[in-house]
């Protein structure tokens, strides 16, 4: 948790705690509470000296990885194999995490936290990493990133880093939960770049980091709109949104207020709102900071893993919000034309905020117009015009000569390679069964009432395997129980769709509408973030129409039995089904750890299947080994 206060030009962020697959604690910091002074000037001077000493400690640990002898903490005398304070043995990998502020103002440079060590045989957790004193406004906080470095302290010094990530603090005041996938360690990325196999790193997974940041005190007012920032040590994606030739609304409104939202690399920016027109002209620049390492360390994998840049046109008004179309493009299109040749460099200018001067630079500019895709049926086309470039040009500063062409997005694009092959084989077998049994009419493509697709089409018109639509989302502050999550989801209005699309949880909240399937996916995602045993159920009503609802598993201590609850988001009813588990004691054990109990349940079922096949599995084998 990260808490703090903001008063006029300063803010204090405290209690930075990451709780997840990698959860990181705080190296002990010295408190000024023990200072004694007869004069207030001496007390202030002592506090300033301790603050500078703490800042020097963080800088030394981040840059030199060695502390001066005067700042080096005393080593505890512990024999080999002796238990540590937390009861875990010293032998084996030990995980440590370092957190520091990136792209912050000069007043906040060098601030950070260093966690204690945790054994890496499970999921390291830290309850509280400490606090960071942040000086600046909310605008400064929104432009700051947290740099996370995960290390194995038992590994050789040059190979100690096992994960690296950057987390934007934009919007952390309104939603305090942070999460990110760890990227490639610096030494491994450099080795892959030198040996020419950097493109294979996109198949690797280095873990995830998750936590909570709390800001203790907030100013009364905050700045509206976007500010175009520019830092000479950072790479930016810049888009100039020009106009849309005609806005097409689903209800044929005569006028509408509209803006464009650009989403990329874990964050989003929006243009100003143009009011009362169906032919908006923005001519507005949107700047998105890219989470990339130092210029010389950028690899092909760092660029290709970013995915697509999405542009969404939104309409707003009193009690009205709607999605008016969207399009996308890849970073590859910025640097290369249709013939896969590099685009010519174009002279551009920017304002350096540090030097307060206008500087010229050369970069490749992608100028195009794209037809918008709608989530509603429309006969009239709508086209958006925009330009896109990076500052500075990524190919020039990184030395990358060629990028792989972007792959076509499919259902298995984000699957691991082994699972991708298995999924395709099972999908072919599933299609053969459907064809042999004649479950689908070859003329209309419609199956029987209780025939359900295993793949959904989302609002981006991309196909997803149905279970992947559910994602673990921490509920907003104050929504901390299953009943409150149920009420929160039912506050989202229901809508009848003209197209067979399924909204992702984030899009359903943003557009503030959805059908029963959208509400069920949203509620299940929020319940998993509590955490709770939650599942999306798909079935039919009495009239044979498809329907979706939510199921949760519970253990009743009074009756000593397992209970299944059905949550009906459309009517607000909750059905309680008692005595529905053959082995309620297993559910009781797993309920003690709802966050990871479902993984244990899956491993128990896997062991039973292997036992039936005659494969012996040791019952004491840890889950992370047996998998």
C-alpha positions as CSV (number, residue, x, y, z in Angstrom):
1,X,0.0,0.0,0.0
2,X,1.2,3.5,-0.7
3,X,-0.3,6.3,1.2
4,X,0.5,9.9,1.5
5,X,-0.7,13.5,1.5
6,X,-0.8,16.3,-1.0
7,X,-1.0,19.9,0.0
8,X,-0.6,22.6,-2.6
9,X,2.8,21.9,-4.2
10,X,3.7,18.8,-2.2
11,X,2.5,15.3,-1.8
12,X,3.4,12.4,0.5
13,X,3.1,8.8,-0.6
14,X,3.3,6.3,2.2
15,X,2.8,2.6,2.8
16,X,3.9,1.1,-0.5
17,X,3.1,-2.6,-0.3
18,X,3.0,-5.1,-3.2
19,X,1.0,-8.3,-2.6
20,X,1.1,-10.8,-5.4
21,X,3.3,-13.2,-7.3
22,X,6.1,-10.9,-6.4
23,X,5.5,-8.9,-3.3
24,X,8.2,-6.7,-2.0
25,X,9.2,-5.3,1.4
26,X,11.1,-2.3,2.7
27,X,14.8,-2.1,3.8
28,X,14.8,-0.5,7.2
29,X,14.9,3.3,7.1
30,X,15.9,5.5,10.0
31,X,13.2,7.5,11.7
32,X,13.8,11.1,12.8
33,X,11.6,10.6,15.9
34,X,14.6,10.0,18.1
35,X,16.3,13.3,17.4
36,X,16.7,15.7,20.3
37,X,17.5,19.4,19.9
38,X,17.0,22.5,21.9
39,X,16.5,24.7,18.9
40,X,14.1,24.0,16.0
41,X,16.8,25.0,13.5
42,X,19.0,22.1,14.8
43,X,16.1,19.7,14.6
44,X,15.3,20.7,11.0
45,X,19.0,20.4,10.1
46,X,19.2,16.9,11.6
47,X,16.1,15.8,9.8
48,X,17.5,17.1,6.5
49,X,20.8,15.3,7.1
50,X,19.0,12.0,7.7
51,X,16.9,12.5,4.6
52,X,19.9,13.1,2.5
53,X,21.7,10.1,4.0
54,X,18.6,7.9,3.3
55,X,18.6,9.3,-0.3
56,X,22.3,8.5,-0.7
57,X,21.6,5.0,0.5
58,X,19.0,4.4,-2.1
59,X,21.1,5.9,-4.9
60,X,24.1,3.7,-3.9
61,X,22.0,0.6,-3.8
62,X,20.4,1.3,-7.2
63,X,23.5,2.5,-9.1
64,X,26.5,0.9,-7.4
65,X,24.8,-2.1,-5.8
66,X,27.3,-1.6,-2.9
67,X,26.8,0.6,0.1
68,X,29.5,2.6,1.9
69,X,30.8,1.1,5.0
70,X,29.2,3.8,7.2
71,X,25.8,3.0,5.6
72,X,26.1,-0.7,5.4
73,X,23.7,-2.5,7.8
74,X,25.2,-4.9,10.3
75,X,25.3,-8.4,9.1
76,X,23.5,-10.9,11.3
77,X,25.5,-13.9,12.3
78,X,23.7,-16.9,10.9
79,X,25.1,-20.3,10.2
80,X,24.5,-22.1,6.9
81,X,21.2,-23.8,7.0
82,X,20.0,-21.9,10.0
83,X,16.4,-20.6,9.9
84,X,15.8,-17.0,9.2
85,X,13.5,-14.7,11.2
86,X,10.5,-15.8,9.1
87,X,11.1,-19.5,9.7
88,X,12.4,-20.3,6.2
89,X,15.8,-21.9,5.6
90,X,18.6,-19.8,4.2
91,X,19.5,-22.2,1.4
92,X,17.7,-21.9,-2.0
93,X,16.9,-18.8,-4.1
94,X,16.1,-15.6,-2.2
95,X,14.0,-12.9,-3.8
96,X,14.5,-9.2,-3.2
97,X,12.7,-6.3,-4.8
98,X,13.8,-2.8,-5.3
99,X,11.3,0.0,-6.0
100,X,12.3,3.5,-7.3
101,X,10.5,6.4,-8.9
102,X,11.1,7.0,-12.6
103,X,10.6,10.1,-14.7
104,X,9.9,12.1,-11.6
105,X,10.9,15.7,-11.0
106,X,14.3,16.7,-9.7
107,X,12.9,16.9,-6.1
108,X,11.9,13.2,-6.2
109,X,14.9,11.7,-8.0
110,X,16.7,8.9,-6.1
111,X,13.7,8.0,-3.9
112,X,12.9,4.3,-3.5
113,X,12.4,1.3,-1.3
114,X,14.3,-2.0,-1.0
115,X,12.5,-5.0,0.3
116,X,13.7,-7.8,2.6
117,X,14.5,-11.2,1.2
118,X,11.9,-13.9,0.8
119,X,12.4,-17.5,-0.3
120,X,11.4,-18.1,-3.9
121,X,9.9,-21.6,-3.5
122,X,6.3,-20.1,-3.6
123,X,4.8,-16.7,-4.1
124,X,6.8,-14.0,-2.2
125,X,4.6,-11.5,-0.3
126,X,5.2,-8.4,1.7
127,X,2.6,-6.8,3.9
128,X,4.1,-3.3,3.8
129,X,7.0,-2.0,1.8
130,X,7.2,1.4,3.6
131,X,6.5,4.9,2.4
132,X,7.9,7.4,0.0
133,X,7.7,11.2,0.6
134,X,6.7,12.6,-2.8
135,X,7.0,16.3,-3.6
136,X,4.8,17.6,-6.3
137,X,1.3,18.0,-7.6
138,X,-1.2,15.4,-8.7
139,X,-0.1,16.2,-12.3
140,X,3.5,15.3,-11.3
141,X,2.2,12.1,-9.7
142,X,0.3,11.1,-12.9
143,X,3.4,11.4,-15.0
144,X,5.6,9.4,-12.6
145,X,6.3,5.7,-13.0
146,X,7.4,3.0,-10.4
147,X,10.4,1.0,-11.5
148,X,10.4,-2.6,-10.1
149,X,13.5,-4.7,-10.1
150,X,13.3,-8.3,-8.8
151,X,16.6,-10.0,-7.9
152,X,17.8,-13.4,-6.7
153,X,20.4,-12.5,-4.1
154,X,21.9,-16.0,-4.3
155,X,22.7,-15.7,-8.0
156,X,26.0,-14.3,-9.4
157,X,26.1,-10.5,-9.4
158,X,25.8,-10.0,-13.1
159,X,22.8,-12.4,-13.3
160,X,21.1,-11.4,-10.2
161,X,18.2,-9.6,-11.8
162,X,15.3,-12.0,-12.7
163,X,12.5,-9.5,-13.5
164,X,12.0,-5.9,-14.5
165,X,8.9,-3.7,-14.8
166,X,7.6,-0.2,-15.0
167,X,4.2,0.7,-13.5
168,X,2.5,4.0,-14.3
169,X,1.0,5.9,-11.3
170,X,-1.5,7.7,-13.5
171,X,-4.9,7.4,-11.9
172,X,-3.6,5.9,-8.7
173,X,-5.6,8.4,-6.7
174,X,-8.9,7.1,-8.0
175,X,-7.9,3.4,-8.2
176,X,-5.2,2.3,-5.8
177,X,-4.4,-1.2,-7.2
178,X,-1.4,-1.7,-9.4
179,X,-0.3,-4.8,-11.4
180,X,2.1,-5.5,-14.2
181,X,3.8,-8.4,-15.9
182,X,7.6,-8.5,-15.3
183,X,9.7,-8.0,-18.4
184,X,13.0,-9.3,-19.5
185,X,16.0,-8.8,-17.1
186,X,18.5,-6.3,-18.5
187,X,21.4,-8.8,-18.7
188,X,19.3,-11.3,-20.5
189,X,17.9,-8.8,-23.0
190,X,21.4,-7.6,-23.8
191,X,22.6,-11.1,-24.3
192,X,19.7,-11.9,-26.6
193,X,20.2,-8.7,-28.6
194,X,23.9,-9.5,-29.1
195,X,23.3,-13.1,-30.1
196,X,20.4,-12.3,-32.3
197,X,17.6,-14.3,-30.6
198,X,15.7,-11.4,-29.0
199,X,12.5,-12.1,-30.9
200,X,12.1,-15.4,-28.9
201,X,11.8,-13.5,-25.6
202,X,8.2,-12.6,-26.3
203,X,7.4,-16.3,-25.5
204,X,9.0,-16.0,-22.0
205,X,7.1,-15.1,-18.8
206,X,9.0,-13.7,-15.9
207,X,6.2,-13.4,-13.4
208,X,3.8,-10.7,-12.2
209,X,3.9,-8.0,-9.6
210,X,0.7,-6.7,-7.8
211,X,0.1,-4.3,-5.0
212,X,-1.7,-1.3,-3.6
213,X,-0.8,2.3,-3.4
214,X,-2.5,4.7,-1.0
215,X,-2.3,8.5,-1.0
216,X,-3.1,9.7,2.5
217,X,-4.2,13.3,1.8
218,X,-5.4,14.9,-1.5
219,X,-5.7,18.5,-2.6
220,X,-9.1,19.9,-3.1
221,X,-8.6,20.6,-6.8
222,X,-7.0,18.8,-9.6
223,X,-6.0,19.7,-13.1
224,X,-8.2,18.7,-16.1
225,X,-7.1,17.8,-19.5
226,X,-3.7,16.4,-20.8
227,X,-0.3,18.0,-20.7
228,X,2.2,17.2,-23.4
229,X,5.4,16.2,-21.6
230,X,8.8,15.7,-23.0
231,X,11.9,14.2,-21.3
232,X,15.1,13.8,-23.2
233,X,15.8,10.4,-21.5
234,X,12.4,8.9,-22.4
235,X,10.7,7.5,-25.5
236,X,7.2,8.9,-26.3
237,X,4.5,7.9,-28.7
238,X,2.9,11.0,-30.1
239,X,-0.3,11.1,-32.1
240,X,-1.8,14.1,-33.8
241,X,-5.6,13.5,-34.0
242,X,-7.0,15.6,-36.8
243,X,-10.7,14.9,-37.4
244,X,-13.5,12.5,-38.1
245,X,-15.4,13.1,-41.3
246,X,-18.8,12.1,-39.8
247,X,-19.9,10.7,-36.5
248,X,-22.4,7.9,-36.7
249,X,-24.4,7.4,-33.5
250,X,-26.6,4.3,-32.9
251,X,-29.7,6.4,-32.2
252,X,-29.1,9.0,-35.0
253,X,-28.5,12.0,-32.8
254,X,-28.3,15.4,-34.5
255,X,-25.3,16.6,-32.5
256,X,-23.0,15.0,-29.9
257,X,-20.0,15.9,-27.8
258,X,-17.0,13.7,-28.7
259,X,-13.4,13.0,-27.9
260,X,-10.8,10.4,-28.9
261,X,-9.1,8.1,-26.4
262,X,-5.7,6.6,-27.3
263,X,-4.7,3.4,-25.4
264,X,-1.3,1.8,-25.5
265,X,1.3,0.3,-23.3
266,X,-0.8,0.0,-20.1
267,X,-2.1,3.6,-20.1
268,X,-4.5,5.9,-22.1
269,X,-4.7,9.5,-23.0
270,X,-7.6,11.5,-24.5
271,X,-8.0,14.6,-26.6
272,X,-10.1,17.6,-25.7
273,X,-13.9,17.3,-26.1
274,X,-15.4,18.9,-29.2
275,X,-19.1,19.8,-28.5
276,X,-22.3,19.9,-30.5
277,X,-21.2,18.6,-33.8
278,X,-21.1,15.4,-36.0
279,X,-17.9,16.6,-37.8
280,X,-15.4,17.2,-35.0
281,X,-12.0,18.7,-35.7
282,X,-9.6,18.2,-32.8
283,X,-6.1,18.9,-34.3
284,X,-4.8,17.8,-30.9
285,X,-1.6,16.0,-29.9
286,X,-1.6,13.1,-27.5
287,X,1.6,12.0,-25.8
288,X,2.0,8.6,-24.3
289,X,5.2,7.6,-22.4
290,X,6.5,4.2,-23.4
291,X,7.8,1.7,-20.8
292,X,11.1,0.9,-22.4
293,X,14.6,0.4,-20.9
294,X,17.5,2.7,-21.7
295,X,18.0,3.6,-25.4
296,X,20.9,1.2,-25.9
297,X,19.1,-1.7,-24.2
298,X,15.9,-1.6,-26.3
299,X,15.4,-4.9,-28.1
300,X,13.1,-6.2,-30.8
301,X,11.1,-8.0,-28.2
302,X,10.5,-4.8,-26.2
303,X,8.9,-3.2,-29.2
304,X,6.9,-6.1,-30.6
305,X,5.4,-7.1,-27.2
306,X,3.7,-3.7,-26.9
307,X,0.8,-4.8,-29.1
308,X,-1.5,-2.5,-31.0
309,X,-2.3,1.2,-30.5
310,X,-6.1,1.6,-30.1
311,X,-8.0,4.8,-31.0
312,X,-11.6,4.9,-29.6
313,X,-14.1,7.7,-30.4
314,X,-16.5,8.3,-27.5
315,X,-19.6,10.4,-27.4
316,X,-20.7,12.1,-24.2
317,X,-23.5,14.2,-22.9
318,X,-25.9,14.6,-19.9
319,X,-26.7,11.0,-18.9
320,X,-25.2,9.7,-22.2
321,X,-22.0,7.8,-23.1
322,X,-21.5,5.7,-26.1
323,X,-18.7,4.2,-28.2
324,X,-18.8,5.7,-31.6
325,X,-16.1,3.6,-33.3
326,X,-12.5,2.5,-33.0
327,X,-9.5,1.5,-35.0
328,X,-5.9,0.4,-34.4
329,X,-2.4,0.2,-35.8
330,X,0.9,-1.2,-34.8
331,X,4.3,0.4,-34.1
332,X,5.6,-1.5,-37.2
333,X,3.5,0.8,-39.4
334,X,5.2,3.9,-38.0
335,X,8.6,2.8,-39.1
336,X,7.9,0.8,-42.3
337,X,5.6,1.4,-45.3
338,X,3.5,-1.1,-47.2
339,X,6.5,-2.4,-49.1
340,X,8.3,-3.1,-45.7
341,X,10.9,-0.4,-46.4
342,X,11.9,2.2,-43.8
343,X,10.0,5.5,-44.0
344,X,12.0,8.7,-44.6
345,X,13.0,10.8,-41.6
346,X,11.0,14.0,-41.0
347,X,12.1,17.0,-39.1
348,X,10.0,17.7,-36.0
349,X,10.2,20.0,-33.0
350,X,9.6,19.5,-29.3
351,X,9.8,21.6,-26.1
352,X,12.3,20.3,-23.5
353,X,10.7,21.0,-20.1
354,X,14.0,20.8,-18.3
355,X,15.9,23.3,-20.5
356,X,12.7,25.2,-21.5
357,X,13.9,25.3,-25.0
358,X,12.5,24.2,-28.4
359,X,14.6,21.4,-29.9
360,X,14.6,19.8,-33.3
361,X,14.8,16.1,-34.0
362,X,14.2,13.7,-36.9
363,X,11.8,10.8,-36.7
364,X,9.5,8.7,-39.0
365,X,6.0,9.9,-39.2
366,X,3.0,7.7,-40.1
367,X,0.1,9.7,-41.6
368,X,-3.0,7.9,-42.5
369,X,-6.8,7.7,-42.3
370,X,-8.6,4.7,-40.9
371,X,-12.2,3.5,-41.1
372,X,-13.9,3.2,-37.7
373,X,-15.3,-0.1,-36.6
374,X,-18.6,0.0,-34.6
375,X,-20.0,-2.1,-31.9
376,X,-23.5,-1.3,-33.3
377,X,-24.8,-1.9,-36.8
378,X,-24.3,1.1,-39.2
379,X,-24.6,1.5,-42.9
380,X,-22.7,4.8,-43.1
381,X,-18.9,4.8,-42.9
382,X,-16.9,6.9,-40.5
383,X,-13.2,7.8,-41.0
384,X,-10.6,9.3,-38.7
385,X,-7.4,11.0,-39.8
386,X,-4.3,11.1,-37.6
387,X,-0.5,11.1,-37.6
388,X,1.8,9.0,-35.3
389,X,5.5,9.1,-34.5
390,X,7.9,8.4,-31.7
391,X,10.2,10.9,-30.0
392,X,13.0,10.1,-30.4
393,X,12.9,7.6,-33.3
394,X,13.2,4.1,-31.7
395,X,15.1,2.6,-34.6
396,X,17.7,5.4,-34.6
397,X,18.4,5.4,-30.8
398,X,18.4,1.6,-30.3
399,X,20.3,0.6,-33.4
400,X,17.5,-1.8,-34.5
401,X,17.6,-2.3,-38.3
402,X,14.5,-4.5,-38.8
403,X,11.4,-5.4,-36.9
404,X,9.3,-8.5,-37.5
405,X,6.0,-7.9,-39.3
406,X,3.1,-7.8,-36.9
407,X,1.2,-11.1,-36.6
408,X,-2.5,-11.4,-37.2
409,X,-4.3,-11.5,-33.9
410,X,-6.0,-14.9,-33.3
411,X,-7.5,-16.7,-30.3
412,X,-4.2,-18.2,-29.4
413,X,-2.0,-15.1,-29.9
414,X,-1.4,-14.7,-26.2
415,X,-1.2,-18.4,-25.4
416,X,2.1,-20.1,-24.5
417,X,3.6,-22.0,-27.4
418,X,2.8,-25.5,-26.0
419,X,-0.8,-24.5,-25.1
420,X,-1.3,-23.0,-28.5
421,X,-0.6,-26.3,-30.3
422,X,-2.8,-28.2,-27.8
423,X,-5.6,-25.7,-28.3
424,X,-5.6,-26.0,-32.0
425,X,-5.6,-29.8,-31.9
426,X,-8.6,-29.8,-29.4
427,X,-10.4,-27.3,-31.5
428,X,-10.1,-29.5,-34.6
429,X,-11.4,-32.5,-32.7
430,X,-14.3,-30.4,-31.4
431,X,-15.2,-29.3,-34.9
432,X,-15.1,-32.9,-36.1
433,X,-17.5,-34.0,-33.4
434,X,-19.9,-31.1,-34.3
435,X,-19.7,-32.1,-38.0
436,X,-20.3,-35.9,-37.3
437,X,-23.3,-35.3,-35.1
438,X,-24.7,-32.5,-37.3
439,X,-25.1,-30.1,-34.4
440,X,-24.9,-27.0,-36.6
441,X,-27.0,-26.2,-39.6
442,X,-24.6,-25.9,-42.5
443,X,-26.8,-23.3,-44.2
444,X,-27.5,-21.0,-41.3
445,X,-24.6,-21.8,-39.0
446,X,-27.0,-22.0,-36.0
447,X,-26.9,-24.9,-33.6
448,X,-29.5,-26.3,-31.1
449,X,-30.6,-24.2,-28.2
450,X,-28.1,-25.7,-25.7
451,X,-25.1,-25.5,-28.1
452,X,-22.7,-22.8,-26.9
453,X,-19.6,-21.4,-28.6
454,X,-16.3,-21.7,-26.9
455,X,-15.0,-18.5,-28.4
456,X,-16.3,-15.0,-28.1
457,X,-16.0,-11.9,-30.2
458,X,-15.1,-8.8,-28.1
459,X,-15.8,-5.1,-28.8
460,X,-12.5,-5.0,-30.8
461,X,-13.8,-7.7,-33.1
462,X,-11.1,-10.0,-31.8
463,X,-11.8,-13.7,-31.0
464,X,-11.0,-15.0,-27.5
465,X,-11.3,-18.3,-25.8
466,X,-14.3,-17.9,-23.5
467,X,-12.4,-18.5,-20.1
468,X,-9.8,-15.8,-21.0
469,X,-12.5,-13.1,-21.0
470,X,-12.5,-13.4,-17.2
471,X,-9.6,-11.6,-15.6
472,X,-8.7,-10.9,-11.9
473,X,-9.7,-7.3,-11.0
474,X,-9.4,-5.8,-7.6
475,X,-12.7,-4.2,-6.7
476,X,-12.8,-0.4,-6.0
477,X,-12.4,0.9,-2.5
478,X,-15.4,0.1,-0.4
479,X,-16.5,-2.8,-2.5
480,X,-15.1,-5.5,-0.2
481,X,-17.7,-8.3,0.0
482,X,-19.6,-10.6,-2.4
483,X,-22.9,-8.7,-1.8
484,X,-21.3,-5.3,-2.5
485,X,-19.7,-6.6,-5.7
486,X,-23.2,-8.0,-6.7
487,X,-24.8,-4.6,-6.0
488,X,-21.9,-2.8,-7.8
489,X,-22.4,-4.9,-11.0
490,X,-26.2,-4.5,-10.9
491,X,-25.7,-0.7,-11.0
492,X,-24.4,-1.1,-14.6
493,X,-27.5,-0.7,-16.8
494,X,-28.6,-3.6,-19.0
495,X,-28.7,-3.2,-22.8
496,X,-29.8,-5.2,-25.8
497,X,-27.1,-5.6,-28.4
498,X,-27.6,-5.7,-32.1
499,X,-24.4,-7.7,-32.7
500,X,-23.2,-10.8,-30.9
501,X,-20.3,-9.2,-29.0
502,X,-19.1,-9.8,-25.5
503,X,-17.6,-6.8,-23.7
504,X,-14.4,-7.1,-21.6
505,X,-14.9,-6.0,-17.9
506,X,-13.1,-2.7,-18.4
507,X,-15.1,-1.8,-21.5
508,X,-18.4,-2.7,-19.8
509,X,-17.7,-0.3,-16.9
510,X,-16.5,2.4,-19.3
511,X,-19.6,2.2,-21.6
512,X,-21.9,1.6,-18.6
513,X,-24.0,-1.0,-20.3
514,X,-24.1,-4.7,-21.2
515,X,-26.1,-7.8,-21.3
516,X,-26.3,-10.7,-18.9
517,X,-23.0,-12.2,-20.1
518,X,-21.2,-8.9,-19.7
519,X,-22.5,-8.5,-16.2
520,X,-21.5,-12.1,-15.3
521,X,-18.0,-11.7,-16.6
522,X,-17.6,-8.4,-14.8
523,X,-18.9,-9.8,-11.5
524,X,-16.7,-12.9,-11.7
525,X,-13.6,-10.8,-12.4
526,X,-14.3,-8.6,-9.4
527,X,-15.1,-11.6,-7.2
528,X,-11.8,-13.2,-8.1
529,X,-10.1,-10.0,-7.0
530,X,-11.6,-10.2,-3.5
531,X,-10.6,-13.2,-3.7
532,X,-13.4,-15.7,-3.9
533,X,-14.3,-19.0,-5.7
534,X,-16.3,-17.6,-8.6
535,X,-17.3,-18.9,-12.0
536,X,-19.4,-17.8,-15.0
537,X,-22.2,-20.2,-15.7
538,X,-23.8,-20.5,-19.2
539,X,-27.2,-22.1,-19.8
540,X,-30.6,-21.6,-21.2
541,X,-33.9,-20.1,-20.0
542,X,-37.3,-21.9,-20.2
543,X,-37.7,-20.3,-23.7
544,X,-34.4,-21.9,-24.8
545,X,-32.6,-18.6,-25.0
546,X,-29.0,-18.5,-23.8
547,X,-28.4,-17.0,-20.4
548,X,-25.4,-16.4,-18.1
549,X,-25.1,-16.0,-14.3
550,X,-22.4,-16.3,-11.6
551,X,-21.7,-19.2,-9.2
552,X,-19.6,-19.1,-6.0
553,X,-18.4,-21.9,-3.8
554,X,-18.6,-21.6,0.1
555,X,-18.1,-23.8,3.1
556,X,-20.8,-23.6,5.8
557,X,-19.2,-24.0,9.2
558,X,-22.5,-24.5,11.0
559,X,-23.8,-27.3,8.8
560,X,-20.3,-28.6,7.9
561,X,-21.2,-28.8,4.2
562,X,-20.3,-27.2,0.9
563,X,-22.6,-24.6,-0.5
564,X,-23.1,-23.3,-4.1
565,X,-24.6,-19.8,-4.6
566,X,-26.1,-18.7,-7.9
567,X,-26.1,-14.9,-8.4
568,X,-28.6,-13.7,-10.9
569,X,-27.5,-10.2,-12.1
570,X,-30.7,-9.6,-14.1
571,X,-33.3,-10.1,-11.3
572,X,-31.1,-9.5,-8.2
573,X,-31.9,-12.9,-6.8
574,X,-29.4,-15.2,-5.0
575,X,-30.0,-19.0,-4.9
576,X,-28.3,-21.0,-2.2
577,X,-27.8,-24.7,-2.9
578,X,-26.6,-26.7,0.2
579,X,-24.9,-30.0,0.4
580,X,-23.6,-29.9,-3.2
581,X,-20.0,-31.2,-2.5
582,X,-19.1,-34.8,-2.2
583,X,-15.9,-33.9,-0.3
584,X,-16.7,-30.7,1.7
585,X,-13.6,-31.0,3.8
586,X,-11.4,-30.4,0.8
587,X,-13.4,-27.3,0.2
588,X,-12.9,-26.3,3.8
589,X,-9.2,-26.5,3.5
590,X,-9.1,-24.7,0.2
591,X,-11.4,-21.9,1.5
592,X,-8.7,-20.9,3.9
593,X,-6.7,-19.6,0.9
594,X,-9.3,-18.4,-1.7
595,X,-6.6,-16.7,-3.8
596,X,-4.6,-19.8,-4.6
597,X,-6.9,-22.5,-3.3
598,X,-8.4,-23.0,-6.8
599,X,-4.9,-23.9,-8.1
600,X,-4.6,-26.5,-5.4
601,X,-7.9,-27.9,-6.3
602,X,-6.8,-28.2,-10.0
603,X,-3.6,-30.0,-8.9
604,X,-5.6,-32.4,-6.8
605,X,-7.8,-33.3,-9.8
606,X,-4.7,-33.6,-11.9
607,X,-3.1,-36.1,-9.5
608,X,-6.3,-38.1,-9.6
609,X,-6.3,-38.3,-13.4
610,X,-2.7,-39.3,-13.4
611,X,-3.3,-42.0,-10.8
612,X,-6.1,-43.4,-13.1
613,X,-3.6,-43.5,-16.0
614,X,-1.1,-45.4,-13.8
615,X,1.3,-42.5,-13.3
616,X,2.5,-42.2,-9.7
617,X,2.6,-38.8,-8.2
618,X,4.1,-38.2,-4.8
619,X,1.4,-36.6,-2.6
620,X,4.1,-34.4,-0.9
621,X,5.4,-33.1,-4.1
622,X,5.0,-29.3,-4.1
623,X,2.4,-27.8,-6.5
624,X,4.9,-25.8,-8.4
625,X,7.0,-28.9,-9.1
626,X,4.1,-31.3,-9.9
627,X,2.7,-28.9,-12.5
